[in-house]
Amino acid sequence: AAPVRTCAVCLRLARAPAHPGAKAPPRTSGDGFASRDWTLPAGPRASRVIDWYITRLQARGWKVLGKSFDTIRAKRQGATLSVGVRARTLEVIASGPS
C-alpha cells in the first residue's frame, strides 16, 4: 500500500481510535481527505461498533452530527470524520483543511 501523505487530514485519521480486533488497515489519501478500511472480527454487530466510536469520539471532543445506516459523521475544529460499517468492513474517512 502507498504510504499516507504527511498532512493534517492524514494525521487526524492516524489518531482516530481503532476498534478492538480490527485487522489490516489499508489506507487511501487524496487532496483534503484520507481513509482507512479495517476488517472487523466476526461477532460484533455494526450498531455496537458505531456506538463504541460515538463514545470514544465524544470523549476526544468530537461532536457527532448524525447517525444513519450504521454510519456516523463527527466534527471537531473544522475537520470531519465519517465512520461506517458494512458487513465486516469498518471504514473511517477524515476530511477538512490540509
VMD Tcl script that draws the C-alpha trace (Angstrom):
set ca {
  {0.00 0.00 0.00}
  {1.12 3.54 -0.67}
  {2.29 5.48 2.39}
  {-0.10 8.06 3.81}
  {0.92 11.62 2.99}
  {2.01 13.75 5.90}
  {-0.86 16.23 6.05}
  {-3.24 17.47 8.71}
  {-6.07 15.25 7.43}
  {-3.86 12.17 7.42}
  {-2.72 12.89 10.95}
  {-6.37 13.15 12.12}
  {-7.03 9.77 10.53}
  {-3.94 8.26 12.15}
  {-5.22 9.43 15.56}
  {-8.73 8.00 15.09}
  {-9.41 5.20 17.57}
  {-9.16 1.65 16.20}
  {-11.92 -0.76 17.17}
  {-10.61 -3.74 19.19}
  {-9.78 -6.72 17.00}
  {-9.87 -4.81 13.68}
  {-7.16 -6.02 11.30}
  {-5.16 -4.86 8.26}
  {-5.72 -1.13 7.82}
  {-5.29 -0.27 4.10}
  {-5.03 3.49 3.63}
  {-6.05 5.89 0.90}
  {-5.44 9.61 0.75}
  {-6.13 12.49 -1.62}
  {-6.48 16.24 -1.58}
  {-8.23 17.10 1.66}
  {-9.19 13.56 2.71}
  {-7.76 10.29 3.95}
  {-9.48 6.98 4.59}
  {-8.69 3.68 6.22}
  {-10.53 0.35 6.00}
  {-10.29 -2.44 8.55}
  {-11.63 -5.98 8.57}
  {-13.62 -6.49 11.76}
  {-13.52 -9.77 13.66}
  {-16.56 -12.00 13.34}
  {-19.14 -11.29 16.00}
  {-19.60 -7.59 16.75}
  {-22.81 -6.10 15.38}
  {-22.42 -2.95 13.30}
  {-24.53 -0.93 15.74}
  {-22.23 -1.87 18.65}
  {-19.13 -0.86 16.67}
  {-20.75 2.50 15.85}
  {-21.77 3.01 19.49}
  {-18.16 2.25 20.52}
  {-16.96 5.00 18.15}
  {-19.54 7.52 19.36}
  {-18.36 7.09 22.95}
  {-14.68 7.41 22.11}
  {-15.01 10.30 19.67}
  {-17.15 12.32 22.08}
  {-14.57 11.69 24.83}
  {-11.96 13.21 22.47}
  {-14.04 16.32 21.86}
  {-15.77 15.37 18.60}
  {-19.42 16.35 18.13}
  {-21.42 13.55 16.49}
  {-23.65 15.25 13.91}
  {-25.71 12.28 12.85}
  {-26.14 8.52 12.81}
  {-27.75 6.63 9.95}
  {-27.47 3.13 8.47}
  {-24.50 2.13 10.67}
  {-22.64 5.33 9.76}
  {-21.82 8.38 11.85}
  {-20.40 11.78 11.00}
  {-18.50 13.81 13.57}
  {-16.95 17.28 13.53}
  {-14.22 18.99 15.53}
  {-12.35 22.23 14.79}
  {-13.29 22.35 11.10}
  {-12.46 18.70 10.48}
  {-14.96 15.91 9.83}
  {-14.74 12.21 10.46}
  {-17.11 9.64 8.96}
  {-17.23 6.12 10.38}
  {-19.23 3.37 8.71}
  {-19.65 -0.39 8.99}
  {-20.64 -2.60 6.05}
  {-20.69 -6.34 6.80}
  {-17.23 -6.91 8.37}
  {-15.61 -3.79 6.87}
  {-15.06 -0.72 9.01}
  {-14.27 2.48 7.09}
  {-13.07 5.74 8.63}
  {-12.77 8.85 6.44}
  {-11.18 12.09 7.65}
  {-11.61 15.35 5.73}
  {-11.03 19.02 6.25}
  {-8.35 21.61 5.71}
  {-4.98 20.07 4.81}
}
mol new
graphics top color blue
foreach p $ca { graphics top sphere $p radius 0.5 }
foreach p [lrange $ca 0 end-1] q [lrange $ca 1 end] { graphics top cylinder $p $q radius 0.2 }
display resetview
